[in-house]
Amino acid sequence: MNSFCKNITFFMLVQAITIIPLIASSSLEPDQGHLDDNSRLSLWYKTWHVHTVNDLSNNKTLLVHCKSRDDDLGIQNLTVGTEFNWKFRPRIFGGTLFWCYMAYDNLHAAFKVFWEDPSLYAKCNYGDCYWIARDDGIYLKDIPGERDEYYYDWELGRL
């Protein structure tokens, strides 16, 4: 085999080694548990989980419709005490964004539920973002702080 063929073969091998993880890192995937590494270096290859929870009173049903640029997760009707969740891997070149529309009675809200931000990563404990709908607003659970952070007022908009 001449040197040109060796160089082409080496180049193709390097390309295959670098492209396969990129393709696998940006897709939605079926539930496989929480066995992910939480180091900051693995954020691009990490599987993230987003949970939307109905914690409304008086048996109110919560309508939830979540999307990203690439995926429409459909309309969900959550009864009190239930949740809708999904998992994904961030886009390797950045720009991962999921947002949701939530509504009950005559109140509604549309807001981001996952975006690339180190403070969001920390609140989600580098893996699980919990968005909780209550009568007075929507909360993001700060997992390491073991508290719920007020995020959105149904009537006034984002605080």
C-alpha positions in Angstrom: 0.0 0.0 0.0 1.5 3.4 -1.0 1.8 6.3 1.4 -1.2 8.1 -0.1 -3.5 5.2 0.6 -2.1 4.9 4.2 -2.7 8.6 4.8 -6.3 8.4 3.4 -7.0 5.3 5.6 -5.6 7.0 8.7 -7.7 10.2 8.0 -10.9 8.1 7.6 -10.2 6.3 10.8 -9.7 9.5 12.8 -12.9 11.0 11.3 -14.9 7.9 12.2 -13.6 8.0 15.8 -14.5 11.7 16.2 -17.9 11.7 14.4 -19.6 8.7 16.0 -19.7 10.3 19.5 -21.0 13.5 18.0 -23.9 11.7 16.3 -24.8 9.8 19.5 -24.6 12.8 21.8 -27.5 14.9 20.4 -30.5 12.6 20.3 -33.4 11.9 22.6 -33.0 8.4 24.1 -35.2 5.9 25.9 -35.2 5.7 29.7 -32.1 3.9 30.9 -31.7 5.1 34.4 -29.4 7.7 36.1 -26.0 6.1 35.6 -24.3 9.2 34.3 -21.0 10.8 35.3 -21.6 14.2 36.9 -18.2 15.9 36.2 -18.3 19.1 34.3 -16.0 17.7 31.6 -18.8 15.2 30.7 -21.6 17.8 30.2 -21.6 17.3 26.4 -21.9 13.6 26.7 -24.2 13.6 29.7 -27.8 12.5 29.7 -30.0 15.2 31.1 -33.5 14.7 32.6 -36.2 17.3 32.7 -39.3 16.8 34.8 -42.5 18.9 34.7 -44.7 18.2 37.8 -48.3 19.1 38.6 -48.5 20.2 42.2 -51.7 22.2 41.7 -54.5 22.1 44.3 -58.2 20.9 43.9 -57.5 18.2 41.3 -56.7 20.7 38.6 -55.3 19.3 35.3 -52.1 20.9 34.0 -51.6 21.1 30.2 -47.9 20.8 29.3 -46.4 21.2 25.8 -42.6 21.0 25.5 -40.3 21.4 22.5 -36.8 21.9 21.3 -35.7 23.1 18.0 -35.5 19.5 16.8 -38.2 17.7 18.9 -41.8 18.3 19.7 -42.6 16.2 22.8 -46.4 16.6 22.3 -49.2 17.8 24.5 -49.5 16.2 27.9 -52.4 16.5 30.4 -51.1 15.9 33.9 -53.3 15.1 36.8 -52.3 16.3 40.3 -49.2 14.5 41.6 -48.1 13.3 38.2 -45.2 14.4 36.0 -44.1 14.4 32.4 -40.3 13.8 31.9 -37.9 13.2 29.1 -34.1 12.8 28.7 -31.7 14.0 26.1 -28.1 14.7 25.4 -27.0 18.3 24.7 -25.9 19.2 21.2 -22.1 18.9 21.0 -21.7 22.3 19.4 -23.9 24.0 21.9 -27.3 25.7 21.6 -29.4 23.1 23.3 -32.7 24.7 24.4 -36.0 23.2 25.6 -39.0 25.2 26.4 -42.5 24.5 27.7 -46.0 26.0 27.6 -48.1 25.2 30.7 -51.7 26.1 31.4 -54.6 25.5 33.7 -57.9 27.2 34.2 -57.3 30.6 32.5 -53.7 30.9 33.4 -50.7 30.0 31.2 -46.9 30.4 30.9 -44.3 29.8 28.3 -40.6 29.6 29.4 -37.3 27.8 29.0 -36.8 24.6 31.0 -33.3 23.8 29.8 -30.6 26.0 28.3 -26.9 26.1 28.5 -26.0 27.9 31.7 -23.7 26.8 34.6 -26.1 28.1 37.2 -28.9 26.0 35.8 -26.6 23.0 35.7 -25.8 23.5 39.4 -29.5 23.9 40.4 -30.3 20.7 38.5 -27.4 18.9 40.2 -25.8 18.3 36.8 -28.5 16.0 35.6 -32.2 16.5 36.8 -34.2 19.7 36.3 -37.5 19.6 38.1 -40.1 22.2 37.1 -43.1 22.3 39.6 -46.4 24.0 38.8 -48.2 25.3 41.8 -51.2 27.6 42.2 -49.0 30.7 42.8 -46.5 30.0 40.1 -43.8 27.7 38.6 -40.8 26.7 40.6 -37.4 25.2 39.7 -36.2 22.7 42.3 -32.7 23.6 43.5 -31.6 20.1 44.2 -28.3 20.8 46.0 -30.0 23.6 48.1 -33.0 21.3 48.8 -35.4 24.1 48.1 -37.7 25.3 45.4 -36.8 28.5 43.7 -39.7 30.7 42.6 -39.4 31.2 38.9 -42.6 32.3 37.2 -45.8 34.1 38.3 -48.8 32.8 36.4 -50.3 36.3 36.0 -47.3 38.7 36.1 -44.8 36.8 33.9 -41.2 35.9 34.8 -39.8 37.4 38.0 
